[in-house]
Structures are given as structure tokens and as C-alpha cells.
Amino acid sequence: MTYNEVRSAPCSSTHSRAGRFTLAASLSVALVATGALGIAPATAATAPAATPAAGTAQRGLPAAEASAPLTNLSHLNFLLDELPLPVIAGHTTYRAAENPVVEAPWTYADKNDDGSYTPIGGGDLDPATGYYTQGAFNADDTSRAAVVYLRHWQQTGDTTSRDHAFQTLRSLAYLQTTEGPNAGNVVLWQQVDGTLNPSAEPIELPDPSDSDESYWLARTVWALGEGYAAFVDEDPEFAAFLEERLDLSLAALNRGSLGDYPSYAVADGDQVPAWLIADGADASAEAVLGLAAYVQAGSGSPTVAVAETALSRLSEGIAAMSTVEGASGDWPFGAIMPWTKSPSLWHAWGGLAPAAAAVASEVLDDPALLDAAVQDTAQFTPQLLAAGGPDNAWSPTPGEAQIAYGVDSRLQSLVATADAADAPGLLNIAAITAGWYFGANRSGLPAYDPATGTAIDGIERDGRVNQNSGAESTIHALFSMLTLDAHPDLKAAAQGITATVGTHGLSVVEAESGAITGGTVTTPASSWTGEANWSGGAYVDLAAGGTLRITVPTDDQERRVHPIVNQVVDPSGATTWTADKRPGKGKDRSLLLGTTANGGAGEQGVTEAPGQLLPLPLTSGVLPARATQVVGTTDAAAQLDALLIQPLISTVEVTGPAGDSTLFVSAAESDTERRIDVPRGQKLVQQAFDAAGQPVGDAHRGKGHGRSGTVVIAAGGFTQVWFEAKR
């Protein structure tokens, strides 16, 4: 799939062709050495069923199934097509005169009634010319396909994948402009006859597509870097060509964003790095992966020094987007935010920032980069899973579809960080994440077929499945399968997870559902503000002295409350939030939760809208167990969108051939214990990890009183629980 990424997408779908996989309309218009991998579930009130530990995670699978490779390139090979290379000024490739034909993958593939697929391009097709309004092939998918083939070749020795890597890299190089003011940048779209389409319909930015740096330039750097590292010994002449093109790419980046290093910009009053590619940690991360591979391969040419500088600076910028203050209990829970132009939009398109930071930390020997990767993977990703699974975006509330791109970005990041940080707990999270491909998703159906190599194009929030299998979904599913095939214990654990029994995590209660005094419900023309979405498409305008009383679902534990407030630029008073205490606690049942500022967002700066629509922490108290009322009272005008409610202990329950297990995820500031019932003849087993994914010693080891067992969850950490038969 190719498009302008979520923050500048011009259409109402992640695909420009009508009828394809649709995100929630509101967002789309914006656009293991220590015994880890135990896999286990149950809420505090429900006992988990038996689930094996790492050493037996594959016992529910036939031996052949557990050992057979998951990576199947058949469908990606089917999407590949040969295309000729017209003679165009500023566009050529390796040995173009001798071999003026290359390979590239079709952008999309529609599933037919008989189960076969029809490859198609992006946009509308003109039957007279055979041209699509976008194109048949694109630089984004060609670059990522090249990396898949490179990694498969390097991992398995498959010479067919080597040949496909060679041809797709030649194809990608042809899309790069080699002369003039745009030299080094990349044309995005190409038609079936090889003709370039620099200006697609609908318009994508930059327009024309090689007039500025872009996601496709970042992905070109990714492919060129990994391509060089793979071919440097196999085919030095071709590797030298790739190095020349990488040098050309770096020159373009240094003319653009990297030329702004070390400047910072203002975004809603906060400092953000001004030198990230396309203003994002997302695009920059994909470039970092290529630069790291190239620097490690080290040719000794001057380009290496230029690449290492770019690697260092881009990695520094990615780490600067880490939300240290948001770890564990405060939104966004430690995530590396992807876009400098919004403090409240997290998305997984190009979501490899943790993986890039982890890899760069090793190449550059910079532990600070690893800290950012660990925080994202060990704290944010468990909260993401507990909120309903690997949604592709929070804007800022959960509520989007799930696609292979986002799942893969989480999986690759978890594994890369686990390796770099020697943090085995991250592999437990990785197994649950990867279970999405095998049925642990909202549809309950496998999202990837290892027999054919096809991957669905996505799953809507209501469980509807897009059965098409385009290049992007196929490519990122294959990245995931390569990762699993390279880690047999993780692979076996992931295949043992085929269903999500339940999740209990972040929930949203709309402000407009409450009782309003001194205010009104406002429904804007668009839910997109320019940097975030109004949850539910509406919000409450409260005047000074106004009150909003919101009924929230009951729970058996304490919860954190994050009011989502549209803070205006200038200071504008505050809203005080209280809650009812438990019944029977006396006449005064009001409990102070904290206050949120109605304004003071600060200078708009580079963002697309003044102010910020943001979940804000309440620091005076937590919502008591079984409390059902949250009340906001303001002393000045306030715009209140919703309440984001977070249990102190969230859970993810999964099951499958490996058995049942529960993941307990902490947002508490201190260690927590939970008692659960243990079935007769069973024993409780748990693997506890701290907020960095490191093992935590557990004196209880599942022991309790009578038929109960004690689960220990470290502050900000997570614990996986299952039962085994007593011996």
C-alpha cells in the first residue's frame, strides 16, 4: 500500500481505490535464555486454564507444523511483474542498457470468488491507456519487497530470493532522480509500461513526488543500505552501485531535514526535533534500519562517514520523540511518538521506531537510544494489546482497524529490543502480538496463510475482514514470518496462540454521554482537528461554573482517569475532577481526582491546529473500585472530549493449541498482588517482568492460601500466568 501516510492522506481509505480496506473515517480523512515465552490468561476474578511454559509451548502443535517454515514468498512472487524501463532523462539503473527490464510488485490484489487474486494498481484505471490515476507499481512497496527478498536470501540462502532482490533494487534505483535540483529524491508511482507518474491523482505530498524528501525516500535508504550489506561480498560491483545511490539519497537528506540539525521546532509549546525525515520518527526509523546495516558493513568509502553521521542524528531525533513522562500510568504510556506535528496521534504506519532505536544503539554504542526502545516496547505495547489488540492508530483514543503493517512494526520492534537489551519479557509480549496472524484477533480467523503466503488487508473493529491481499500487507506479514522463523521458540509460542479470549484495558467514555450543566454538546464539521480526532465526533463546551457528570462503567479495581481536553493556546482556568466514593462510606462521597488545565497549550508552532487535544493525567487520586460517577467542574470555558479510563491492572487473555494464559499489565506505582483460584490438581505458574522487560524474582511463585494463588505484578511491568498439572 502506498499513500501519504496517515497524517496527510487525501482520501477516506488507506487505499485510494474505492471499496478497499477502510479505517475509521475520522482518522482516514487526516491522514530465550531465561525461560520467557510462557504465554498465559485470566482476570483477577477468573482463574486461567492450563498453559505451557516456553519449553513446552509447542506441545499442542504437530512436530512438522511447529518446525515448518512460516515464510512463504509465493504470493509476493505472484505480485511481481516485469516492466520495461523507458529512456527518461534523470532516471536510469544498474546496467539499464544491457537489461532494460526490472521487477516490481503490483500495489494491490483483489480476491476473487474462486479464491484467486487479481493484481491491480492504485486509483482508477483508464482502459484506453492502461494507466492508473496513481500507478501500477510504487517505490514504497518495491523498496520493502526488496528488503524481504534480501532478508530471506540472507536467512535461508535461497538464490531465487537473491535474484528477486537484485531486480527489485534495480527497479527502485530507476525511480530515483539522478540529476537536477531534485537529485536523490524518488518518484513514487510507475505505470505498467514503465512510465513514471510524479503527480498522482488524488494529489500526494510532496507533489511531484520527487520534489522533496518523503517516506519513499526513507524506504529507499532502507533498501539500499540492506542491499549493500547483502551484496558487498556476493557482487561487489552491484554493491558499489547501491552505495553510489545511497550517497545520492544522503545528499538529498542533508539538503533537506538533516540540514536543520540540531535545531528544534515548537509544537504546541513543546520542543521537537526539526531534522526528522518528513517530520517523523516513523519515516526516519525505516531509513535508520538501512543506514545501520550499511554502516555495519563498512566499505571504507567517504559515504560511510556521511551515513554514520546521518544514522546518529536520525536516531537522536527518534529518541527525542520518546515520551519519558508518559511511562506506565500516563498517556501515551511510554510510546515513541511518530509525528512532530501532533502530540496526540500515535500510529503504526512506519512504526519501527523502537526497532530502529534498538539497532542503532548497538551500532553506535549509545545506551540512551536503547532506553527509548525499551520503554516503548515494555510499557506502551502491553497497554496497546490490553486495549483491544494492535490497533494501527490512537488519535488519541483507541478505535482504529488492525493491519499487518502495524502488527509487524510491533513484533519487529519487540524482538529487536529484546535482543539489544537482553530483555526476555519482551518476547512474551512478542508471542501474543504475533498470535494476531494465527487467529488471536477481532475476527477470530487467521490473518496469514503459510500455505499460500497471503495476508489479509485488515480487520475492522467489528471483526469484518478485508480478504484482499495487497503488496503492503503481504510484505509486512512476511517480515513477521521471517522474524518468527529466525526465533524458533518465539515461533512455537506464537503459533500456540490462536484466539484472544478477552482484553480488559483502556476504555473511553464520551463527554457528551454525561449530564451537562452550563454547557452544550458541539459537533464539528470534521472530527479531525489537524492533529487529532474528536472522540465520537463531538465534545462538550462548558462555560465558567459549568459541570459535567459522567457515568462510567463499574469495575472491581481502582482506575486512572485521563480527561481528554482540548487545551487552548493561552491559559484559561482549570477543570476540577472528582469521583464518588464507594457506597456506604459516609455522607461526603466526593473524592478529588485532580485538575486539568483548560488552556496553556503554548505556541502552535509546526502543528496544523492551535491548542492540543490530549488525554491529561489526574495526579491527586485514582477512581475507586465500583465508583460510577466522575464529575468535572470548570472555572472557565473548557472543551471536554471524553474520559480515557485505565485499570491499574489490565489483562490480555489468549488461548490456542498451547493452552490458556493471561498477561497482567501494571499501570500502578507500586508492586501489586492478585489472588486467583487454582483448579484442583493444578499449580499456578507465572513469569514476572519489570517495566524494562527484565525478570523479577517472585517469592510467592504462585503460592497462596487454600485454593487461591498469588500473582505478583511489578510496578509498571507485566506478568504472564498459566496453570500446569501438579507432578
Secondary structure as UniProt FT lines:
FT   TURN            6..8
FT   TURN            18..19
FT   HELIX           25..28
FT   TURN            29..30
FT   TURN            33..34
FT   TURN            44..45
FT   HELIX           54..56
FT   TURN            57..60
FT   HELIX           63..67
FT   HELIX           74..79
FT   STRAND          80..84
FT   TURN            89..90
FT   TURN            94..98
FT   STRAND          101..105
FT   STRAND          108..111
FT   TURN            113..114
FT   STRAND          117..120
FT   STRAND          125..126
FT   TURN            127..130
FT   STRAND          131..132
FT   STRAND          137..138
FT   HELIX           139..156
FT   HELIX           159..175
FT   TURN            181..184
FT   STRAND          189..190
FT   TURN            192..193
FT   STRAND          196..197
FT   TURN            209..210
FT   HELIX           215..231
FT   TURN            232..234
FT   HELIX           236..255
FT   HELIX           257..260
FT   TURN            261..262
FT   STRAND          264..267
FT   TURN            268..269
FT   STRAND          270..273
FT   HELIX           277..279
FT   HELIX           281..297
FT   HELIX           302..320
FT   HELIX           324..326
FT   TURN            328..329
FT   TURN            331..334
FT   TURN            340..341
FT   STRAND          346..347
FT   TURN            349..350
FT   HELIX           353..363
FT   TURN            364..365
FT   HELIX           367..375
FT   HELIX           376..380
FT   HELIX           381..386
FT   TURN            387..388
FT   STRAND          393..394
FT   HELIX           404..421
FT   HELIX           425..434
FT   HELIX           435..438
FT   TURN            442..443
FT   STRAND          448..449
FT   TURN            450..453
FT   STRAND          454..455
FT   STRAND          458..459
FT   TURN            461..462
FT   STRAND          465..466
FT   HELIX           471..485
FT   HELIX           488..495
FT   STRAND          499..504
FT   STRAND          507..510
FT   HELIX           511..513
FT   STRAND          515..522
FT   HELIX           535..537
FT   STRAND          539..551
FT   STRAND          559..567
FT   STRAND          574..580
FT   TURN            583..584
FT   STRAND          590..597
FT   STRAND          612..615
FT   TURN            625..626
FT   STRAND          629..634
FT   STRAND          638..647
FT   STRAND          649..655
FT   TURN            657..658
FT   STRAND          661..666
FT   STRAND          672..677
FT   TURN            680..681
FT   STRAND          682..689
FT   TURN            691..692
FT   TURN            701..702
FT   TURN            706..707
FT   STRAND          708..713
FT   TURN            715..716
FT   STRAND          718..725
//
